[in-house]
Amino acid sequence: MSKLLTVIEIIRGHDSEIPAQTIAVFLYIASHDDVSKKQLSDPEVGLNMSSASVSRNCDWLSGRHRLNKEGLGWIIKYRDPTDQRKQIYKLNEEGKALVRTIKRVLYAKD
């Protein structure tokens, strides 16, 4: 449990008000790079949240989120080259660095 708390505090160190739902979206993207909005919202294989919630949380994780506030800058949003209607999300270098830090904490030998 202490390792999980450490990970949460590392994430909160970037934004002390980050919601658990936003953390869940980040961890899902980190586990399934190049994931679509539809996959994220899917109740069977995703996080079972509305499309609006996915968008709001992904905006927070990208460069700019609602109310024109600075985002965390951990993910990249882009259009699927084979279907321009689909929004795809993946980690950028800063997001990958955070994942490496999280893995070091979680898999460290006690």
Buried (B, 14 or more C-beta within 10 A) or exposed (E): EEEEEBBBEBBEEEBEEBEEBBBBBBBBBBEBBEBBBEBBBBEEEBBEBEEEBBBBBBBBBBBEBEEEEEBBBBBBBEEEEEEEEBBBBBBBEEBBEBBEBBEEBEEEEE
